[in-house]
Amino acid sequence: MPMSKSHKKRTKPYRGDDAVTPVAKVVHRYTAEVRSPLNEWWHANKKRLRFGGIIVLVVALLTWLVVAAIESLARH
């Protein structure tokens, strides 16, 4: 008697209405906020401005350290 062909097992979970563990529905909630023109501009640009501010602070700190090091070497 010939052996029957083997079939690939189903690995995808069943998600029908009568599934044992139904998938929870995803609910997206959106809210609208009334912003002033300045607040709207800040909301749109804050990531870029914060990144630029951090870069400016780091450059200012490094410049201050280099100037302080040069001044202390010049005194001796």
PQR file with spaces between the fields and no chain letter, atoms N, CA, C, O and H, PARSE charges and radii, in Angstrom:
ATOM       1  N    MET     1       0.847   -1.179    0.000 -0.4000 1.5000
ATOM       2  CA   MET     1       0.000    0.000    0.000 -0.0000 2.0000
ATOM       3  C    MET     1       0.893    1.243    0.000  0.5500 1.7000
ATOM       4  O    MET     1       1.743    1.374    0.881 -0.5500 1.4000
ATOM       5  N    PRO     2       0.728    2.168   -0.968 -0.5600 1.5000
ATOM       6  CA   PRO     2       1.589    3.356   -1.022  0.2800 2.0000
ATOM       7  C    PRO     2       1.256    4.318    0.105  0.5500 1.7000
ATOM       8  O    PRO     2       0.108    4.434    0.534 -0.5500 1.4000
ATOM       9  N    MET     3       2.308    5.017    0.580 -0.4000 1.5000
ATOM      10  CA   MET     3       2.123    5.997    1.654 -0.0000 2.0000
ATOM      11  C    MET     3       1.528    7.272    1.062  0.5500 1.7000
ATOM      12  O    MET     3       1.851    7.655   -0.063 -0.5500 1.4000
ATOM      13  H    MET     3       3.241    4.923    0.232  0.4000 1.0000
ATOM      14  N    SER     4       0.675    7.912    1.815 -0.4000 1.5000
ATOM      15  CA   SER     4       0.051    9.140    1.327 -0.0000 2.0000
ATOM      16  C    SER     4       1.040   10.297    1.394  0.5500 1.7000
ATOM      17  O    SER     4       1.984   10.280    2.184 -0.5500 1.4000
ATOM      18  H    SER     4       0.413    7.601    2.729  0.4000 1.0000
ATOM      19  N    LYS     5       0.812   11.290    0.563 -0.4000 1.5000
ATOM      20  CA   LYS     5       1.688   12.465    0.559 -0.0000 2.0000
ATOM      21  C    LYS     5       1.535   13.215    1.877  0.5500 1.7000
ATOM      22  O    LYS     5       0.437   13.323    2.423 -0.5500 1.4000
ATOM      23  H    LYS     5       0.046   11.304   -0.079  0.4000 1.0000
ATOM      24  N    SER     6       2.637   13.723    2.370 -0.4000 1.5000
ATOM      25  CA   SER     6       2.553   14.522    3.588 -0.0000 2.0000
ATOM      26  C    SER     6       2.213   15.967    3.211  0.5500 1.7000
ATOM      27  O    SER     6       2.688   16.494    2.205 -0.5500 1.4000
ATOM      28  H    SER     6       3.529   13.635    1.927  0.4000 1.0000
ATOM      29  N    HIS     7       1.404   16.571    4.020 -0.4000 1.5000
ATOM      30  CA   HIS     7       0.990   17.947    3.764 -0.0000 2.0000
ATOM      31  C    HIS     7       1.653   18.869    4.771  0.5500 1.7000
ATOM      32  O    HIS     7       1.921   18.484    5.909 -0.5500 1.4000
ATOM      33  H    HIS     7       1.018   16.143    4.837  0.4000 1.0000
ATOM      34  N    LYS     8       1.908   20.081    4.338 -0.4000 1.5000
ATOM      35  CA   LYS     8       2.483   21.082    5.235 -0.0000 2.0000
ATOM      36  C    LYS     8       1.466   21.446    6.300  0.5500 1.7000
ATOM      37  O    LYS     8       0.286   21.635    6.002 -0.5500 1.4000
ATOM      38  H    LYS     8       1.690   20.395    3.414  0.4000 1.0000
ATOM      39  N    LYS     9       1.917   21.542    7.530 -0.4000 1.5000
ATOM      40  CA   LYS     9       1.016   21.910    8.614 -0.0000 2.0000
ATOM      41  C    LYS     9       0.648   23.388    8.510  0.5500 1.7000
ATOM      42  O    LYS     9       1.450   24.214    8.074 -0.5500 1.4000
ATOM      43  H    LYS     9       2.875   21.388    7.772  0.4000 1.0000
ATOM      44  N    ARG    10      -0.555   23.697    8.912 -0.4000 1.5000
ATOM      45  CA   ARG    10      -1.010   25.091    8.908 -0.0000 2.0000
ATOM      46  C    ARG    10      -0.438   25.779   10.135  0.5500 1.7000
ATOM      47  O    ARG    10      -0.707   25.355   11.259 -0.5500 1.4000
ATOM      48  H    ARG    10      -1.206   23.026    9.266  0.4000 1.0000
ATOM      49  N    THR    11       0.348   26.835    9.942 -0.4000 1.5000
ATOM      50  CA   THR    11       0.956   27.560   11.055 -0.0000 2.0000
ATOM      51  C    THR    11       0.253   28.879   11.333  0.5500 1.7000
ATOM      52  O    THR    11       0.445   29.480   12.390 -0.5500 1.4000
ATOM      53  H    THR    11       0.566   27.179    9.029  0.4000 1.0000
ATOM      54  N    LYS    12      -0.557   29.326   10.391 -0.4000 1.5000
ATOM      55  CA   LYS    12      -1.264   30.594   10.579 -0.0000 2.0000
ATOM      56  C    LYS    12      -2.452   30.363   11.515  0.5500 1.7000
ATOM      57  O    LYS    12      -3.242   29.445   11.291 -0.5500 1.4000
ATOM      58  H    LYS    12      -0.713   28.838    9.532  0.4000 1.0000
ATOM      59  N    PRO    13      -2.588   31.190   12.567 -0.5600 1.5000
ATOM      60  CA   PRO    13      -3.708   30.979   13.492  0.2800 2.0000
ATOM      61  C    PRO    13      -5.040   31.309   12.828  0.5500 1.7000
ATOM      62  O    PRO    13      -5.129   32.218   12.002 -0.5500 1.4000
ATOM      63  N    TYR    14      -6.059   30.568   13.196 -0.4000 1.5000
ATOM      64  CA   TYR    14      -7.402   30.815   12.690 -0.0000 2.0000
ATOM      65  C    TYR    14      -7.986   32.032   13.388  0.5500 1.7000
ATOM      66  O    TYR    14      -7.960   32.120   14.615 -0.5500 1.4000
ATOM      67  H    TYR    14      -5.987   29.830   13.867  0.4000 1.0000
ATOM      68  N    ARG    15      -8.513   32.972   12.607 -0.4000 1.5000
ATOM      69  CA   ARG    15      -9.004   34.217   13.177 -0.0000 2.0000
ATOM      70  C    ARG    15     -10.473   34.458   12.860  0.5500 1.7000
ATOM      71  O    ARG    15     -10.918   35.606   12.858 -0.5500 1.4000
ATOM      72  H    ARG    15      -8.534   32.900   11.610  0.4000 1.0000
ATOM      73  N    GLY    16     -11.212   33.434   12.602 -0.4000 1.5000
ATOM      74  CA   GLY    16     -12.626   33.579   12.254 -0.0000 2.0000
ATOM      75  C    GLY    16     -13.460   33.998   13.451  0.5500 1.7000
ATOM      76  O    GLY    16     -12.950   34.141   14.562 -0.5500 1.4000
ATOM      77  H    GLY    16     -10.850   32.502   12.604  0.4000 1.0000
ATOM      78  N    ASP    17     -14.771   34.194   13.206 -0.4000 1.5000
ATOM      79  CA   ASP    17     -15.681   34.631   14.269 -0.0000 2.0000
ATOM      80  C    ASP    17     -15.786   33.604   15.386  0.5500 1.7000
ATOM      81  O    ASP    17     -15.985   33.964   16.546 -0.5500 1.4000
ATOM      82  H    ASP    17     -15.185   34.078   12.303  0.4000 1.0000
ATOM      83  N    ASP    18     -15.652   32.331   15.044 -0.4000 1.5000
ATOM      84  CA   ASP    18     -15.774   31.281   16.052 -0.0000 2.0000
ATOM      85  C    ASP    18     -14.418   30.777   16.530  0.5500 1.7000
ATOM      86  O    ASP    18     -14.317   29.657   17.029 -0.5500 1.4000
ATOM      87  H    ASP    18     -15.490   32.039   14.102  0.4000 1.0000
ATOM      88  N    ALA    19     -13.376   31.590   16.385 -0.4000 1.5000
ATOM      89  CA   ALA    19     -12.043   31.191   16.845 -0.0000 2.0000
ATOM      90  C    ALA    19     -12.027   31.113   18.363  0.5500 1.7000
ATOM      91  O    ALA    19     -12.785   31.803   19.045 -0.5500 1.4000
ATOM      92  H    ALA    19     -13.458   32.500   15.979  0.4000 1.0000
ATOM      93  N    VAL    20     -11.144   30.254   18.882 -0.4000 1.5000
ATOM      94  CA   VAL    20     -11.062   30.071   20.331 -0.0000 2.0000
ATOM      95  C    VAL    20     -10.559   31.339   20.999  0.5500 1.7000
ATOM      96  O    VAL    20     -11.110   31.758   22.017 -0.5500 1.4000
ATOM      97  H    VAL    20     -10.529   29.693   18.328  0.4000 1.0000
ATOM      98  N    THR    21      -9.539   31.949   20.453 -0.4000 1.5000
ATOM      99  CA   THR    21      -8.998   33.190   21.011 -0.0000 2.0000
ATOM     100  C    THR    21      -9.184   34.298   19.973  0.5500 1.7000
ATOM     101  O    THR    21      -8.320   34.489   19.118 -0.5500 1.4000
ATOM     102  H    THR    21      -9.092   31.609   19.626  0.4000 1.0000
ATOM     103  N    PRO    22     -10.276   35.016   20.035 -0.5600 1.5000
ATOM     104  CA   PRO    22     -10.510   36.067   19.037  0.2800 2.0000
ATOM     105  C    PRO    22      -9.490   37.198   19.173  0.5500 1.7000
ATOM     106  O    PRO    22      -9.026   37.515   20.268 -0.5500 1.4000
ATOM     107  N    VAL    23      -9.164   37.782   18.051 -0.4000 1.5000
ATOM     108  CA   VAL    23      -8.215   38.892   18.022 -0.0000 2.0000
ATOM     109  C    VAL    23      -8.916   40.150   18.523  0.5500 1.7000
ATOM     110  O    VAL    23     -10.013   40.483   18.075 -0.5500 1.4000
ATOM     111  H    VAL    23      -9.540   37.524   17.162  0.4000 1.0000
ATOM     112  N    ALA    24      -8.271   40.844   19.458 -0.4000 1.5000
ATOM     113  CA   ALA    24      -8.856   42.074   19.999 -0.0000 2.0000
ATOM     114  C    ALA    24      -8.887   43.146   18.908  0.5500 1.7000
ATOM     115  O    ALA    24      -7.925   43.316   18.159 -0.5500 1.4000
ATOM     116  H    ALA    24      -7.380   40.574   19.822  0.4000 1.0000
ATOM     117  N    LYS    25      -9.972   43.840   18.837 -0.4000 1.5000
ATOM     118  CA   LYS    25     -10.105   44.919   17.860 -0.0000 2.0000
ATOM     119  C    LYS    25      -9.240   46.095   18.287  0.5500 1.7000
ATOM     120  O    LYS    25      -9.176   46.426   19.471 -0.5500 1.4000
ATOM     121  H    LYS    25     -10.753   43.702   19.446  0.4000 1.0000
ATOM     122  N    VAL    26      -8.578   46.721   17.334 -0.4000 1.5000
ATOM     123  CA   VAL    26      -7.747   47.880   17.611 -0.0000 2.0000
ATOM     124  C    VAL    26      -8.581   49.125   17.402  0.5500 1.7000
ATOM     125  O    VAL    26      -9.163   49.316   16.334 -0.5500 1.4000
ATOM     126  H    VAL    26      -8.630   46.452   16.373  0.4000 1.0000
ATOM     127  N    VAL    27      -8.643   49.974   18.413 -0.4000 1.5000
ATOM     128  CA   VAL    27      -9.424   51.205   18.329 -0.0000 2.0000
ATOM     129  C    VAL    27      -8.459   52.384   18.397  0.5500 1.7000
ATOM     130  O    VAL    27      -7.701   52.528   19.356 -0.5500 1.4000
ATOM     131  H    VAL    27      -8.171   49.819   19.281  0.4000 1.0000
ATOM     132  N    HIS    28      -8.499   53.212   17.381 -0.4000 1.5000
ATOM     133  CA   HIS    28      -7.664   54.417   17.356 -0.0000 2.0000
ATOM     134  C    HIS    28      -8.534   55.597   17.755  0.5500 1.7000
ATOM     135  O    HIS    28      -9.605   55.812   17.187 -0.5500 1.4000
ATOM     136  H    HIS    28      -9.115   53.095   16.601  0.4000 1.0000
ATOM     137  N    ARG    29      -8.074   56.346   18.718 -0.4000 1.5000
ATOM     138  CA   ARG    29      -8.818   57.530   19.147 -0.0000 2.0000
ATOM     139  C    ARG    29      -7.990   58.771   18.833  0.5500 1.7000
ATOM     140  O    ARG    29      -6.823   58.860   19.214 -0.5500 1.4000
ATOM     141  H    ARG    29      -7.204   56.171   19.179  0.4000 1.0000
ATOM     142  N    TYR    30      -8.588   59.710   18.150 -0.4000 1.5000
ATOM     143  CA   TYR    30      -7.927   60.946   17.790 -0.0000 2.0000
ATOM     144  C    TYR    30      -8.658   62.109   18.443  0.5500 1.7000
ATOM     145  O    TYR    30      -9.884   62.112   18.552 -0.5500 1.4000
ATOM     146  H    TYR    30      -9.537   59.638   17.841  0.4000 1.0000
ATOM     147  N    THR    31      -7.884   63.091   18.871 -0.4000 1.5000
ATOM     148  CA   THR    31      -8.498   64.285   19.430 -0.0000 2.0000
ATOM     149  C    THR    31      -7.981   65.502   18.670  0.5500 1.7000
ATOM     150  O    THR    31      -6.834   65.537   18.223 -0.5500 1.4000
ATOM     151  H    THR    31      -6.888   63.088   18.782  0.4000 1.0000
ATOM     152  N    ALA    32      -8.830   66.471   18.539 -0.4000 1.5000
ATOM     153  CA   ALA    32      -8.446   67.717   17.880 -0.0000 2.0000
ATOM     154  C    ALA    32      -8.203   68.760   18.946  0.5500 1.7000
ATOM     155  O    ALA    32      -8.971   68.884   19.901 -0.5500 1.4000
ATOM     156  H    ALA    32      -9.762   66.442   18.902  0.4000 1.0000
ATOM     157  N    GLU    33      -7.132   69.509   18.776 -0.4000 1.5000
ATOM     158  CA   GLU    33      -6.815   70.577   19.723 -0.0000 2.0000
ATOM     159  C    GLU    33      -6.790   71.901   18.988  0.5500 1.7000
ATOM     160  O    GLU    33      -6.310   71.992   17.858 -0.5500 1.4000
ATOM     161  H    GLU    33      -6.508   69.409   18.000  0.4000 1.0000
ATOM     162  N    VAL    34      -7.304   72.908   19.631 -0.4000 1.5000
ATOM     163  CA   VAL    34      -7.254   74.257   19.076 -0.0000 2.0000
ATOM     164  C    VAL    34      -5.981   74.899   19.610  0.5500 1.7000
ATOM     165  O    VAL    34      -5.815   75.070   20.818 -0.5500 1.4000
ATOM     166  H    VAL    34      -7.694   72.833   20.549  0.4000 1.0000
ATOM     167  N    ARG    35      -5.090   75.248   18.698 -0.4000 1.5000
ATOM     168  CA   ARG    35      -3.806   75.835   19.088 -0.0000 2.0000
ATOM     169  C    ARG    35      -3.685   77.227   18.489  0.5500 1.7000
ATOM     170  O    ARG    35      -4.238   77.528   17.431 -0.5500 1.4000
ATOM     171  H    ARG    35      -5.225   75.109   17.717  0.4000 1.0000
ATOM     172  N    SER    36      -2.937   78.070   19.208 -0.4000 1.5000
ATOM     173  CA   SER    36      -2.629   79.385   18.663 -0.0000 2.0000
ATOM     174  C    SER    36      -1.621   79.200   17.531  0.5500 1.7000
ATOM     175  O    SER    36      -0.989   78.148   17.440 -0.5500 1.4000
ATOM     176  H    SER    36      -2.488   77.826   20.067  0.4000 1.0000
ATOM     177  N    PRO    37      -1.461   80.195   16.675 -0.5600 1.5000
ATOM     178  CA   PRO    37      -0.487   80.060   15.585  0.2800 2.0000
ATOM     179  C    PRO    37       0.930   79.773   16.097  0.5500 1.7000
ATOM     180  O    PRO    37       1.651   78.982   15.490 -0.5500 1.4000
ATOM     181  N    LEU    38       1.338   80.409   17.209 -0.4000 1.5000
ATOM     182  CA   LEU    38       2.667   80.161   17.756 -0.0000 2.0000
ATOM     183  C    LEU    38       2.769   78.734   18.288  0.5500 1.7000
ATOM     184  O    LEU    38       3.776   78.062   18.063 -0.5500 1.4000
ATOM     185  H    LEU    38       0.751   81.052   17.702  0.4000 1.0000
ATOM     186  N    ASN    39       1.746   78.268   18.987 -0.4000 1.5000
ATOM     187  CA   ASN    39       1.752   76.916   19.520 -0.0000 2.0000
ATOM     188  C    ASN    39       1.720   75.881   18.388  0.5500 1.7000
ATOM     189  O    ASN    39       2.348   74.828   18.501 -0.5500 1.4000
ATOM     190  H    ASN    39       0.928   78.814   19.170  0.4000 1.0000
ATOM     191  N    GLU    40       1.012   76.163   17.322 -0.4000 1.5000
ATOM     192  CA   GLU    40       0.981   75.267   16.162 -0.0000 2.0000
ATOM     193  C    GLU    40       2.353   75.181   15.517  0.5500 1.7000
ATOM     194  O    GLU    40       2.795   74.098   15.134 -0.5500 1.4000
ATOM     195  H    GLU    40       0.503   77.019   17.231  0.4000 1.0000
ATOM     196  N    TRP    41       3.037   76.327   15.393 -0.4000 1.5000
ATOM     197  CA   TRP    41       4.390   76.346   14.832 -0.0000 2.0000
ATOM     198  C    TRP    41       5.338   75.543   15.720  0.5500 1.7000
ATOM     199  O    TRP    41       6.152   74.770   15.215 -0.5500 1.4000
ATOM     200  H    TRP    41       2.679   77.207   15.705  0.4000 1.0000
ATOM     201  N    TRP    42       5.238   75.721   17.045 -0.4000 1.5000
ATOM     202  CA   TRP    42       6.095   74.975   17.974 -0.0000 2.0000
ATOM     203  C    TRP    42       5.818   73.475   17.859  0.5500 1.7000
ATOM     204  O    TRP    42       6.757   72.680   17.839 -0.5500 1.4000
ATOM     205  H    TRP    42       4.577   76.349   17.456  0.4000 1.0000
ATOM     206  N    HIS    43       4.554   73.079   17.784 -0.4000 1.5000
ATOM     207  CA   HIS    43       4.198   71.672   17.692 -0.0000 2.0000
ATOM     208  C    HIS    43       4.771   71.043   16.423  0.5500 1.7000
ATOM     209  O    HIS    43       5.175   69.881   16.435 -0.5500 1.4000
ATOM     210  H    HIS    43       3.791   73.726   17.800  0.4000 1.0000
ATOM     211  N    ALA    44       4.806   71.798   15.343 -0.4000 1.5000
ATOM     212  CA   ALA    44       5.304   71.275   14.071 -0.0000 2.0000
ATOM     213  C    ALA    44       6.828   71.232   14.023  0.5500 1.7000
ATOM     214  O    ALA    44       7.390   70.406   13.304 -0.5500 1.4000
ATOM     215  H    ALA    44       4.478   72.742   15.333  0.4000 1.0000
ATOM     216  N    ASN    45       7.519   72.106   14.777 -0.4000 1.5000
ATOM     217  CA   ASN    45       8.969   72.238   14.634 -0.0000 2.0000
ATOM     218  C    ASN    45       9.768   71.869   15.874  0.5500 1.7000
ATOM     219  O    ASN    45      10.986   72.047   15.876 -0.5500 1.4000
ATOM     220  H    ASN    45       7.063   72.777   15.362  0.4000 1.0000
ATOM     221  N    LYS    46       9.137   71.365   16.926 -0.4000 1.5000
ATOM     222  CA   LYS    46       9.856   71.200   18.191 -0.0000 2.0000
ATOM     223  C    LYS    46      10.970   70.160   18.133  0.5500 1.7000
ATOM     224  O    LYS    46      12.002   70.345   18.778 -0.5500 1.4000
ATOM     225  H    LYS    46       8.147   71.220   16.924  0.4000 1.0000
ATOM     226  N    LYS    47      10.798   69.074   17.383 -0.4000 1.5000
ATOM     227  CA   LYS    47      11.875   68.074   17.312 -0.0000 2.0000
ATOM     228  C    LYS    47      13.121   68.667   16.673  0.5500 1.7000
ATOM     229  O    LYS    47      14.232   68.485   17.172 -0.5500 1.4000
ATOM     230  H    LYS    47       9.959   68.923   16.859  0.4000 1.0000
ATOM     231  N    ARG    48      12.929   69.378   15.568 -0.4000 1.5000
ATOM     232  CA   ARG    48      14.050   69.990   14.873 -0.0000 2.0000
ATOM     233  C    ARG    48      14.731   71.052   15.743  0.5500 1.7000
ATOM     234  O    ARG    48      15.958   71.133   15.781 -0.5500 1.4000
ATOM     235  H    ARG    48      12.026   69.526   15.163  0.4000 1.0000
ATOM     236  N    LEU    49      13.934   71.859   16.439 -0.4000 1.5000
ATOM     237  CA   LEU    49      14.486   72.926   17.273 -0.0000 2.0000
ATOM     238  C    LEU    49      15.222   72.363   18.490  0.5500 1.7000
ATOM     239  O    LEU    49      16.276   72.876   18.866 -0.5500 1.4000
ATOM     240  H    LEU    49      12.936   71.793   16.408  0.4000 1.0000
ATOM     241  N    ARG    50      14.676   71.316   19.107 -0.4000 1.5000
ATOM     242  CA   ARG    50      15.359   70.705   20.252 -0.0000 2.0000
ATOM     243  C    ARG    50      16.687   70.109   19.823  0.5500 1.7000
ATOM     244  O    ARG    50      17.692   70.274   20.514 -0.5500 1.4000
ATOM     245  H    ARG    50      13.820   70.899   18.802  0.4000 1.0000
ATOM     246  N    PHE    51      16.703   69.412   18.681 -0.4000 1.5000
ATOM     247  CA   PHE    51      17.944   68.830   18.179 -0.0000 2.0000
ATOM     248  C    PHE    51      18.968   69.920   17.887  0.5500 1.7000
ATOM     249  O    PHE    51      20.141   69.781   18.230 -0.5500 1.4000
ATOM     250  H    PHE    51      15.887   69.278   18.120  0.4000 1.0000
ATOM     251  N    GLY    52      18.525   71.003   17.253 -0.4000 1.5000
ATOM     252  CA   GLY    52      19.427   72.120   16.974 -0.0000 2.0000
ATOM     253  C    GLY    52      19.923   72.774   18.248  0.5500 1.7000
ATOM     254  O    GLY    52      21.089   73.161   18.329 -0.5500 1.4000
ATOM     255  H    GLY    52      17.572   71.116   16.974  0.4000 1.0000
ATOM     256  N    GLY    53      19.055   72.905   19.250 -0.4000 1.5000
ATOM     257  CA   GLY    53      19.463   73.492   20.531 -0.0000 2.0000
ATOM     258  C    GLY    53      20.502   72.639   21.243  0.5500 1.7000
ATOM     259  O    GLY    53      21.446   73.170   21.829 -0.5500 1.4000
ATOM     260  H    GLY    53      18.108   72.590   19.184  0.4000 1.0000
ATOM     261  N    ILE    54      20.338   71.341   21.199 -0.4000 1.5000
ATOM     262  CA   ILE    54      21.323   70.444   21.823 -0.0000 2.0000
ATOM     263  C    ILE    54      22.663   70.574   21.122  0.5500 1.7000
ATOM     264  O    ILE    54      23.702   70.608   21.780 -0.5500 1.4000
ATOM     265  H    ILE    54      19.572   70.910   20.723  0.4000 1.0000
ATOM     266  N    ILE    55      22.655   70.646   19.801 -0.4000 1.5000
ATOM     267  CA   ILE    55      23.907   70.798   19.055 -0.0000 2.0000
ATOM     268  C    ILE    55      24.580   72.118   19.411  0.5500 1.7000
ATOM     269  O    ILE    55      25.794   72.165   19.612 -0.5500 1.4000
ATOM     270  H    ILE    55      21.810   70.618   19.267  0.4000 1.0000
ATOM     271  N    VAL    56      23.795   73.193   19.489 -0.4000 1.5000
ATOM     272  CA   VAL    56      24.362   74.497   19.837 -0.0000 2.0000
ATOM     273  C    VAL    56      24.976   74.452   21.237  0.5500 1.7000
ATOM     274  O    VAL    56      26.066   74.986   21.441 -0.5500 1.4000
ATOM     275  H    VAL    56      22.809   73.155   19.326  0.4000 1.0000
ATOM     276  N    LEU    57      24.299   73.826   22.205 -0.4000 1.5000
ATOM     277  CA   LEU    57      24.839   73.730   23.565 -0.0000 2.0000
ATOM     278  C    LEU    57      26.125   72.914   23.608  0.5500 1.7000
ATOM     279  O    LEU    57      27.068   73.288   24.306 -0.5500 1.4000
ATOM     280  H    LEU    57      23.414   73.392   22.039  0.4000 1.0000
ATOM     281  N    VAL    58      26.177   71.813   22.877 -0.4000 1.5000
ATOM     282  CA   VAL    58      27.394   70.988   22.861 -0.0000 2.0000
ATOM     283  C    VAL    58      28.552   71.756   22.234  0.5500 1.7000
ATOM     284  O    VAL    58      29.669   71.722   22.751 -0.5500 1.4000
ATOM     285  H    VAL    58      25.411   71.510   22.311  0.4000 1.0000
ATOM     286  N    VAL    59      28.295   72.445   21.130 -0.4000 1.5000
ATOM     287  CA   VAL    59      29.357   73.226   20.491 -0.0000 2.0000
ATOM     288  C    VAL    59      29.820   74.349   21.409  0.5500 1.7000
ATOM     289  O    VAL    59      31.020   74.612   21.497 -0.5500 1.4000
ATOM     290  H    VAL    59      27.388   72.472   20.711  0.4000 1.0000
ATOM     291  N    ALA    60      28.891   75.019   22.097 -0.4000 1.5000
ATOM     292  CA   ALA    60      29.261   76.095   23.019 -0.0000 2.0000
ATOM     293  C    ALA    60      30.092   75.545   24.176  0.5500 1.7000
ATOM     294  O    ALA    60      31.073   76.170   24.577 -0.5500 1.4000
ATOM     295  H    ALA    60      27.916   74.806   22.025  0.4000 1.0000
ATOM     296  N    LEU    61      29.720   74.399   24.712 -0.4000 1.5000
ATOM     297  CA   LEU    61      30.472   73.792   25.807 -0.0000 2.0000
ATOM     298  C    LEU    61      31.877   73.403   25.363  0.5500 1.7000
ATOM     299  O    LEU    61      32.848   73.658   26.075 -0.5500 1.4000
ATOM     300  H    LEU    61      28.922   73.891   24.386  0.4000 1.0000
ATOM     301  N    LEU    62      31.988   72.786   24.188 -0.4000 1.5000
ATOM     302  CA   LEU    62      33.320   72.413   23.688 -0.0000 2.0000
ATOM     303  C    LEU    62      34.172   73.648   23.415  0.5500 1.7000
ATOM     304  O    LEU    62      35.369   73.650   23.704 -0.5500 1.4000
ATOM     305  H    LEU    62      31.199   72.578   23.610  0.4000 1.0000
ATOM     306  N    THR    63      33.567   74.697   22.862 -0.4000 1.5000
ATOM     307  CA   THR    63      34.311   75.935   22.614 -0.0000 2.0000
ATOM     308  C    THR    63      34.804   76.529   23.928  0.5500 1.7000
ATOM     309  O    THR    63      35.951   76.965   24.027 -0.5500 1.4000
ATOM     310  H    THR    63      32.595   74.696   22.627  0.4000 1.0000
ATOM     311  N    TRP    64      33.937   76.547   24.930 -0.4000 1.5000
ATOM     312  CA   TRP    64      34.325   77.074   26.234 -0.0000 2.0000
ATOM     313  C    TRP    64      35.473   76.259   26.841  0.5500 1.7000
ATOM     314  O    TRP    64      36.403   76.827   27.412 -0.5500 1.4000
ATOM     315  H    TRP    64      33.005   76.193   24.850  0.4000 1.0000
ATOM     316  N    LEU    65      35.408   74.940   26.718 -0.4000 1.5000
ATOM     317  CA   LEU    65      36.483   74.097   27.253 -0.0000 2.0000
ATOM     318  C    LEU    65      37.804   74.333   26.522  0.5500 1.7000
ATOM     319  O    LEU    65      38.861   74.379   27.151 -0.5500 1.4000
ATOM     320  H    LEU    65      34.652   74.478   26.254  0.4000 1.0000
ATOM     321  N    VAL    66      37.749   74.481   25.205 -0.4000 1.5000
ATOM     322  CA   VAL    66      38.981   74.734   24.438 -0.0000 2.0000
ATOM     323  C    VAL    66      39.561   76.088   24.800  0.5500 1.7000
ATOM     324  O    VAL    66      40.772   76.205   24.986 -0.5500 1.4000
ATOM     325  H    VAL    66      36.891   74.443   24.694  0.4000 1.0000
ATOM     326  N    VAL    67      38.726   77.115   24.904 -0.4000 1.5000
ATOM     327  CA   VAL    67      39.210   78.453   25.269 -0.0000 2.0000
ATOM     328  C    VAL    67      39.796   78.440   26.674  0.5500 1.7000
ATOM     329  O    VAL    67      40.838   79.051   26.911 -0.5500 1.4000
ATOM     330  H    VAL    67      37.742   77.021   24.752  0.4000 1.0000
ATOM     331  N    ALA    68      39.143   77.752   27.611 -0.4000 1.5000
ATOM     332  CA   ALA    68      39.657   77.671   28.974 -0.0000 2.0000
ATOM     333  C    ALA    68      40.991   76.938   29.022  0.5500 1.7000
ATOM     334  O    ALA    68      41.890   77.324   29.769 -0.5500 1.4000
ATOM     335  H    ALA    68      38.296   77.256   27.418  0.4000 1.0000
ATOM     336  N    ALA    69      41.121   75.877   28.223 -0.4000 1.5000
ATOM     337  CA   ALA    69      42.386   75.134   28.184 -0.0000 2.0000
ATOM     338  C    ALA    69      43.497   75.999   27.601  0.5500 1.7000
ATOM     339  O    ALA    69      44.619   75.982   28.107 -0.5500 1.4000
ATOM     340  H    ALA    69      40.391   75.563   27.616  0.4000 1.0000
ATOM     341  N    ILE    70      43.203   76.754   26.549 -0.4000 1.5000
ATOM     342  CA   ILE    70      44.231   77.622   25.930 -0.0000 2.0000
ATOM     343  C    ILE    70      44.647   78.718   26.899  0.5500 1.7000
ATOM     344  O    ILE    70      45.831   79.032   27.014 -0.5500 1.4000
ATOM     345  H    ILE    70      42.291   76.768   26.138  0.4000 1.0000
ATOM     346  N    GLU    71      43.664   79.307   27.605 -0.4000 1.5000
ATOM     347  CA   GLU    71      44.000   80.352   28.585 -0.0000 2.0000
ATOM     348  C    GLU    71      44.851   79.817   29.732  0.5500 1.7000
ATOM     349  O    GLU    71      45.780   80.481   30.190 -0.5500 1.4000
ATOM     350  H    GLU    71      42.701   79.052   27.511  0.4000 1.0000
ATOM     351  N    SER    72      44.523   78.602   30.193 -0.4000 1.5000
ATOM     352  CA   SER    72      45.318   78.064   31.304 -0.0000 2.0000
ATOM     353  C    SER    72      46.736   77.696   30.847  0.5500 1.7000
ATOM     354  O    SER    72      47.680   77.788   31.633 -0.5500 1.4000
ATOM     355  H    SER    72      43.768   78.062   29.821  0.4000 1.0000
ATOM     356  N    LEU    73      46.893   77.281   29.580 -0.4000 1.5000
ATOM     357  CA   LEU    73      48.231   76.997   29.054 -0.0000 2.0000
ATOM     358  C    LEU    73      49.003   78.300   28.820  0.5500 1.7000
ATOM     359  O    LEU    73      50.223   78.329   28.979 -0.5500 1.4000
ATOM     360  H    LEU    73      46.127   77.207   28.942  0.4000 1.0000
ATOM     361  N    ALA    74      48.310   79.368   28.449 -0.4000 1.5000
ATOM     362  CA   ALA    74      48.973   80.643   28.174 -0.0000 2.0000
ATOM     363  C    ALA    74      49.470   81.283   29.470  0.5500 1.7000
ATOM     364  O    ALA    74      50.455   82.020   29.435 -0.5500 1.4000
ATOM     365  H    ALA    74      47.318   79.345   28.320  0.4000 1.0000
ATOM     366  N    ARG    75      48.830   81.031   30.601 -0.4000 1.5000
ATOM     367  CA   ARG    75      49.259   81.613   31.876 -0.0000 2.0000
ATOM     368  C    ARG    75      50.580   81.000   32.347  0.5500 1.7000
ATOM     369  O    ARG    75      51.378   81.677   32.996 -0.5500 1.4000
ATOM     370  H    ARG    75      48.029   80.433   30.628  0.4000 1.0000
ATOM     371  N    HIS    76      50.810   79.754   32.031 -0.4000 1.5000
ATOM     372  CA   HIS    76      52.024   79.090   32.523 -0.0000 2.0000
ATOM     373  C    HIS    76      53.133   79.262   31.590  0.5500 1.7000
ATOM     374  O    HIS    76      54.233   78.769   31.842 -0.5500 1.4000
ATOM     375  H    HIS    76      50.162   79.205   31.503  0.4000 1.0000
